[in-house]
């Protein structure tokens, strides 16, 4: 191999790394913008268009990320926006995609109807992954969805 080939390969590698970092930064920015809407929805009503835009931002952030956080936040936003059936569907997708994800199972527990088999199963999975989480399950703030 000559030095020109090696330099060319290094340039291509550097360009790939820059592109990967660029997508990562874009994902973080999209998540941050959507998180602002999530916080607003958790404290009061939000316009449906803002919720839909934030859901789209989360979907774009998740596109090139192996992390389940954008999907979980979608579920939290849907729950806060009173779109309960959609929130349950997202929680199910998140737990199926990554069965050992504590946040996914916690979301599933939050969105499940009280006294159902789904709620009991989600609680069992949360406690299996982290037995200390029982404190969080029993100490939820007043007025939060159970």
C-alpha positions, 0 to 999 in steps of 0.5 A, a space after each residue: 500500500 502506498 501513502 496515497 491510499 492510506 491517506 485516502 482511507 484516513 480521509 474517508 474514515 474522518 468524514 464518516 466520523 464527522 457525519 456520525 457525530 453530526 447525526 448524534 448532535 442533531 439527535 440530541 437537539 431534536 430530543 432537547 426540543 421535544 423534551 421542552 414540550 414534554 415538560 410543558 405537557 406534564 405541567 398543563 395542556 399543550 396544543 395538539 400541533 406542538 405534541 405532534 411536532 415533538 413526537 416527530 422530533 422524537 421519531 427523528 432522534 430515534 432513527 439513527 440511535 440504538 437508545 430507547 430513550 426517544 421512544 420512551 419519551 414519546 410514550 411519556 408525552 403521549 400519556 401527558 397529552 392524554 393519548 392513553 391508548 397510543 402511550 400504551 402501544 409505545 410502552 409495549 413497543 419499547 418493552 418488546 424492543 428491549 426487555 431489560 430496559 427499566 425505563 421501558 417497564 416503568 413506562 409500561 407500569 405508569 400507562 397500565 390501568 390500575 388493577 390489571 394484569 398488565 400493571 402487575 406484570 410491568 411492576 414485576 418486571 421493574 422489580 426484577 430489574 431493580 428491587 430498589 425501585 419499589 420505593 419509586 413505585 410507592 412514592 409517586 407524587 400525588 396526582 400523578 397517573 397510576 
